[in-house]
Amino acid sequence: MKTQDKKEAVIYARVSHAKQKIKGGGLDSQETRCREFAAYKGYEVVAVFKDDMSGGVAARPGMNAMLAFLNKHRKKSPVVIIDDISRLARGLEAHLALRTSISSAGGTLESPSIEFGEDSDSQLIENMLASVAQHHRQKNAEQTKNRMRARMMSGYWVFQAPVGYRYERHPIHKNWLVPHEPVAALVREAIEGFASGRFDTQAEVMRFLQDQPDFPRPKDGIVQNERVFVLLRQKVYAGYVENPEWGVTLRKGQHEPLVSWETFRKVQERLTRGSAKAPIRKDMSEDFPLRGFVTCCECDKPLTAAWARSKGGKRHAYYYCFNKECDSYRKSIRRDDIEGRFEAMLETMQPRADVFEVVRSVFQNLWEQRGSYAQARTAKLKGEIASIESQIEGLLDRIVEAQNASVISAYERRISNLEAQKLLLDERLAGAQTPRTPFRTKFEHALNFLKSPVSLWFSESIEDKRRLLRMAFAGRISYCREGGFRTPKIAYPFRALEVFQSGKLEMAHPARFERATSAFGAGLRTYPNCTIGHARAR
């Protein structure tokens, strides 16, 4: 047969998933079989169309392109060759819709696996095979869901690996989640930073991740707020799995957590109640680290900042108030003046060497006494866990006896809440142990910051300066063009140092001791034997 006399044909191939392109009956193997059939029938293959998506729907990119091709070459009535009826569709409704669309576009359907016809018997067989293909698809989906649910009941995450994790083959656990470094460290820092208040808003978490070159992002290179929204709410990062739609209640996962359950709970509390702290401005830069954090003393609005150029072309840096209703509107403040006074204020917050050694001794004394406290705390936690377990058993007995659906539902909600409390107590019990890390290793960085907060101000990193503003002050600080900074509200650790800085380090009397401990934190009240007088004796 001459080439010009050959009937034209197109090939359509489909797999359900992109992975199947190279596995088993992939797209290439379907195309090869269809080409052999075309050669046997004497057809000329003029185009090949492929899809890698579910056959339960009719609208597919490859299928739409093929239908457009058929409409364009309607006069030639091309033959459409498929490897098997299931490759056209895996749903009766989708099959009938595509069958009609191909016929309307002037195409005829053929396959090496089945002979299509217009008589009633051929259509009956075709529809039966399409129904069987639909049944196979639905059955496979049910079996897959059941296997995934059973695995999740055993504590395994079965969905796409969250950012910061990856799947790894294991001889016992098979395919399970493991931390994916360095992304896991960034996720941990983001979640813990939000829980501690280092990042006051989700937008700050997003900007932090945006600044990390190792953090994965979409093609546009922008970390979306939706990713941060999910990241802060996924229990999988705390080492737990849950799927209420499948009836899988919250349970301990088999994978390694990136953060503690208590940290996760703190994040949820912050997300629920919001935050009272003023957020760090997005436009903070190396040039103006105090922009947005320092307020005008006359209108209490945050100062902005900018560069100005003199007539001679020299650039000058200024802070100023941009509130039109303020008397100081656009009255400039030299950057060197305001930042110089800020540096001087930080230096006044540095404790004397002898005072700092007293504070260090107090902390070390507390650290050493934590062992005995851990034993008492362990016993208390075990008692609380036993009480919760007893309540759960009692509620389960009531569920068995209950007949009313609403009552049973109320009992189930109560059990779910008790199980969540038990998980938190279990985690606290695991952490209620004698400290293994040496005191110097555990607190060296924190003590160095208390000893010299101004050191972070001299850092070249804007992130370090942001941390300084967050850790040293309890809110924004006010500045007057004439008088300088007003007395700031400093953070609790520095307020505690002020108590020691007073110089009254004799044996504390009960009333004054209570005042000191209230500023220093609950830790001193926990160990009444560790007084300031003892610290001095050391």
LUMROFI-126532 format. One record per residue (C-alpha): residue in three letters; z, x, y. Coordinates in steps of 0.001 Angstrom, whole numbers, plus 500000, padded with zeros to 6 digits. Layout:
% LUMROFI-126532
AlaZXY;...
***
This chain:
% LUMROFI-126532
Met500000500000500000;Lys499033501371503406;Thr501813502012505929;Gln500454499432508371;Asp500463496812505589;Lys504119497390504634;Lys506640494703505547;Glu509323495908507941;Ala512967495869506944;Val516316496660508529;Ile519476497717506745;Tyr522940496402507561;Ala526029498234506223;Arg529695497525506858;Val533107498902505917;Ser536473497438506836;His537956500603508357;Ala536718503825509924;Lys538309505829507074;Gln536019504116504575;Lys532986505719506207;Ile533618508821504106;Lys535534507373501154;Gly534178505636498074;Gly531556503028498983;Gly531113504294502515;Leu528331503506504938;Asp526105506335503688;Ser526257505175500067;Gln525395501595501116;Glu522439502847503151;Thr521177504964500237;Arg521234502012497832;Cys519509499741500361;Arg516776502342500959;Glu516154502605497208;Phe515805498805497071;Ala513420498851500057;Ala511243501514498387;Tyr511177499474495180;Lys510060496374497112;Gly507575498326499207;Tyr509351497723502527;Glu509380500112505481;Val512899500636506878;Val512594500629510659;Ala516271500421511695;Val519790500752510316;Phe522815498956511770;Lys526430499680510850;Asp529927498324511514;Asp533412499546510617;Met535525496437511073;Ser536809493406509185;Gly534311491067507573;Gly536461488061508444;Val534789487703511849;Ala531113487274512691;Ala531023488961516120;Arg530581492708515513;Pro528812495374517589;Gly526421496436514829;Met525685492867513784;Asn525015491801517387;Ala522636494743517838;Met520791493765514636;Leu520409490149515723;Ala519034491319519076;Phe516534493535517204;Leu515439490623514999;Asn514884488390518011;Lys512803491095519686;His510606491529516554;Arg510609487879515507;Lys506835487816514935;Lys507107490430512180;Ser509850488475510345;Pro511797491594509250;Val513765491612506020;Val517528492222506332;Ile518824494243503379;Ile522545494340502528;Asp524165496192499632;Asp526324493243498579;Ile527180489784499853;Ser530686491003500814;Arg529081493521503212;Leu527663490651505262;Ala531022488883505549;Arg534341488375503774;Gly534863484824504965;Leu532903481673504110;Glu532785480478507719;Ala531626483878509001;His529059484131506179;Leu527498480751506979;Ala527421481542510713;Leu525674484886510157;Arg523303483396507593;Thr522206480847510193;Ser521960483475512981;Ile519751485757510857;Ser517496482867509890;Ser517260481660513499;Ala516267485172514604;Gly513355485158512145;Gly514935487384509502;Thr515240486884505760;Leu518175488150503734;Glu517766490255500578;Ser520047492379498434;Pro519861494465495246;Ser523015492642494059;Ile521995488987494531;Glu518850486953494945;Phe519012484639497943;Gly517172481347497796;Glu516875478036499607;Asp517255475785496548;Ser520566474052495864;Asp521532476226492864;Ser520947479489494767;Gln522948478244497734;Leu525783477129495439;Ile525999480597493883;Glu525764482248497314;Asn528556480085498752;Met530719480689495674;Leu530281484455496010;Ala531102484230499740;Ser534247482240498890;Val535224484842496282;Ala534753487594498891;Gln536998485653501275;His539606485224498536;His539562488969497830;Arg540072489744501520;Gln542969487310501833;Lys544538488499498575;Asn544285492130499610;Ala545929491290502936;Glu548780489469501160;Gln549333492304498702;Thr549241494896501477;Lys551759492923503525;Asn554070492501500519;Arg553952496224499751;Met554602497096503388;Arg557515494649503562;Ala559061496012500359;Arg558790499557501681;Met560301498529504998;Met563187496864503167;Ser563895500324501755;Gly564108501792505256;Tyr560602503189505732;Trp558470502703508840;Val555085501336507741;Phe553110500906510944;Gln551261503389513114;Ala553416506427513817;Pro555147506043517201;Val554435508745519761;Gly556706511668518928;Tyr556364511140515166;Arg553677511798512584;Tyr553267510876508936;Glu553736513606506335;Arg553360513544502562;His556592514035500634;Pro557105514282496842;Ile559885511680496920;His559421509655500100;Lys555603509749499822;Asn554197509036503297;Trp557078509095505780;Leu557802509765509446;Val558761513232510659;Pro559278514425514264;His556095515766515835;Glu556987518672518094;Pro556782519355520987;Val556125515668521731;Ala559342514609519949;Ala561413516762522301;Leu559738515147525322;Val560385511626523979;Arg564021512553523306;Glu564438513933526829;Ala562839510830528349;Ile565063508356526449;Glu568283510339526936;Gly567405510915530578;Phe567051507183531180;Ala570277506448529298;Ser572254508997531361;Gly570774507944534712;Arg568771511093535255;Phe565741508786535409;Asp566712505709537328;Thr563632503602536684;Gln560870503304534102;Ala558490504589536762;Glu560436507865536918;Val560211508195533132;Met556472507599533397;Arg556094510307536075;Phe558143512740533998;Leu555886512222530979;Gln552796512394533182;Asp553872515879534299;Gln554154517114530694;Pro550818518547529465;Asp551900518233525807;Phe552514514481526007;Pro549559512512524533;Arg547657510194526846;Pro544507508040526734;Lys541045509220527751;Asp541685508552531439;Gly544562511058531325;Ile547141508626532743;Val550392507714530982;Gln550516503942531310;Asn553677501979532093;Glu553120499943528899;Arg553683503070526809;Val556995503748528570;Phe557962500072528137;Val557515500347524361;Leu559043503825524114;Leu562356502718525666;Arg562650499658523402;Gln561682500892519933;Lys564624501079517530;Val562684503494515341;Tyr563583506320517752;Ala567267505695516980;Gly566614505927513243;Tyr566417502214512417;Val563697499823511256;Glu563402496071511724;Asn560782493323511495;Pro562126489782512012;Glu558672488269511314;Trp558845489612507772;Gly562526488817507339;Val563487492509507481;Thr566797492736509325;Leu567958495843511180;Arg568686498675508755;Lys569053502444508633;Gly565688504151508341;Gln564783506999506012;His563338509085508866;Glu565108511479511217;Pro566154509814514514;Leu565273511374517859;Val568262509810519679;Ser571540508211518644;Trp572029504487518264;Glu574599504597521064;Thr572027506177523373;Phe569563503422522448;Arg572187500777523262;Lys572830502386526653;Val569113502248527394;Gln568976498531526523;Glu572003497834528718;Arg570365499633531639;Leu567131497748531097;Thr569048494464531065;Arg571289494952534076;Gly569072497236536166;Ser570487500106538200;Ala572382500410541452;Lys571282503945542213;Ala568493504671544640;Pro565396505872542777;Ile563825509213543438;Arg560711508715545543;Lys557346509259543944;Asp556162511374546872;Met558944513967546652;Ser557298517359546733;Glu558074521046546827;Asp557633520952550609;Phe560162518169551269;Pro562719517852548425;Leu565079515690550539;Arg562439513105551467;Gly563557509638550408;Phe567055510820549448;Val568444511448552933;Thr568794508377555179;Cys568843507940558951;Cys572427507436560167;Glu571309504887562783;Cys569313502452560603;Asp570214503623557089;Lys566510503850556137;Pro565265506822554075;Leu563769509639556097;Thr560165510545555518;Ala558575513941556185;Ala555266515536557015;Trp553545518631558299;Ala552487518814561967;Arg550092521231563598;Ser550676522691567060;Lys547973523276569672;Gly547775526875568542;Gly547004525741564994;Lys550383526674563497;Arg551858524246560973;His555450522971561278;Ala557486520914558808;Tyr559545517942560028;Tyr561678515109558688;Tyr561833511912560749;Cys562705508204560635;Phe559725505887560358;Asn561577502637561078;Lys559988501155564228;Glu563173499225565064;Cys565307502374565040;Asp566126504350568203;Ser565215507525566303;Tyr561760506265565381;Arg559409509250564933;Lys561924511657566508;Ser561390514797564514;Ile564021516902562757;Arg563059520461561919;Arg562993521006558174;Asp564875524288558503;Asp567690522498560352;Ile568263519638557920;Glu567782521704554759;Gly569904524512556176;Arg572774522086556796;Phe572267520638553323;Glu572544524118551813;Ala575745524722553790;Met577159521406552513;Leu576435522450548930;Glu578245525730549478;Thr581355523832550596;Met581285521970547292;Gln581622525206545326;Pro585189525632544051;Arg587196528796544560;Ala587159531185541617;Asp590827530567540747;Val590362526777540904;Phe587310526947538695;Glu589222528943536072;Val591921526250536073;Val589281523590535466;Arg587700525661532709;Ser591122526044531057;Val591738522300531196;Phe588397521574529573;Gln588979524176526890;Asn592433522791526142;Leu590943519330525740;Trp588216520679523472;Glu590738522391521214;Gln592890519261520928;Arg589919517089520044;Gly590369517811516346;Ser593622515847516033;Tyr592170513049518129;Ala589123512921515854;Gln591307512209512831;Ala593021509283514530;Arg589686507961515787;Thr588173508210512298;Ala590987506123510824;Lys590603503503513573;Leu586836503266513123;Lys587178502874509361;Gly589582500005509950;Glu587167498288512353;Ile584289498715509885;Ala586379497223507065;Ser587250494258509315;Ile583584493620510136;Glu582609493850506462;Ser585303491297505671;Gln583969488953508366;Ile580417489300507015;Glu581577488452503477;Gly583405485400504796;Leu580351484185506683;Leu578156484661503605;Asp580519482466501612;Arg580303479810504319;Ile576493479937504262;Val576512479198500528;Glu578711476146501111;Ala576947474918504278;Gln574377472121504161;Asn573364471759507819;Ala570381473933508823;Ser571667474539512374;Val575055475655511033;Ile573386478047508591;Ser571260479441511423;Ala574365480005513565;Tyr576071481856510694;Glu572982484034510209;Arg572925484980513924;Arg576612485860513742;Ile576025488041510671;Ser573139489788512416;Asn575373490577515419;Leu578145491864513147;Glu575704494082511269;Ala574516495569514576;Gln578148496277515522;Lys578712497871512129;Leu575704500157512607;Leu577123501330515929;Leu580543501963514368;Asp578964503824511447;Glu577212506112513892;Arg580411506683515865;Leu582242507413512637;Ala579667510044511745;Gly580227511658515145;Ala584026511388515088;Gln584690514790513600;Thr586252518055514603;Pro583905519823517022;Arg581963522596515305;Thr580199523994518362;Pro582193526639520284;Phe583435525540523684;Arg581452528188525556;Thr578184527179523877;Lys578756523470524434;Phe579718523494528114;Glu578294526714529535;His575435525078531452;Ala577564522214532778;Leu580305524556533972;Asn577799526862535608;Phe576473523897537578;Leu579989522929538700;Lys580684526525539619;Ser577578526868541793;Pro575608523661542451;Val573639525432545172;Ser571910527544542509;Leu569726524565541541;Trp568744524138545173;Phe567253527639545187;Ser565214526871542059;Glu561446526822542473;Ser561211523684540337;Ile561252520314542100;Glu562693518829538888;Asp565775521082539209;Lys566259519925542802;Arg565964516303541688;Arg568610516911539037;Leu570855518436541688;Leu570588515341543893;Arg571335513072540945;Met574245515059539528;Ala575986516131542727;Phe575889512877544704;Ala576702509269543836;Gly574072507866546202;Arg571887508666549184;Ile573348510834551943;Ser573179510047555652;Tyr571994512421558388;Cys572328512254562195;Arg569973514176564453;Glu572844515369566600;Gly575824515625564283;Gly574247516552560964;Phe575293515097557618;Arg577965512450557392;Thr580587512810554677;Pro578639512164551466;Lys579798510264548422;Ile579861513029545841;Ala579821512653542066;Tyr583040512393540049;Pro583145515990538721;Phe583136517360542273;Arg585684514779543395;Ala587911515989540589;Leu587464519559541762;Glu588655518492545212;Val591960517458543644;Phe592387520942542208;Gln591088522502545429;Ser594086521087547331;Gly596131523990545984;Lys598984521890544594;Leu598831523203541047;Glu602524522854540160;Met603727520778537206;Ala602334517297537778;His604666514363538320;Pro603676511080536620;Ala602257509340539707;Arg600277512338540938;Phe599200513172537407;Glu597734509686537063;Arg595843510152540337;Ala594342513421539165;Thr593352512064535788;Ser591746508989537312;Ala589382511243539199;Phe588892513660536359;Gly588156511074533700;Ala589722509334530758;Gly589910512544528769;Leu593137513851530374;Arg594929510569529755;Thr594010510896526108;Tyr595948514169525864;Pro599094513783527987;Asn600404517187526906;Cys597495518924528639;Thr598787518909532255;Ile597680520915535217;Gly600837522983534897;His599897523964531357;Ala596420524869532512;Arg597844527196535117;Ala600109528837532546;Arg597095529765530486;
***
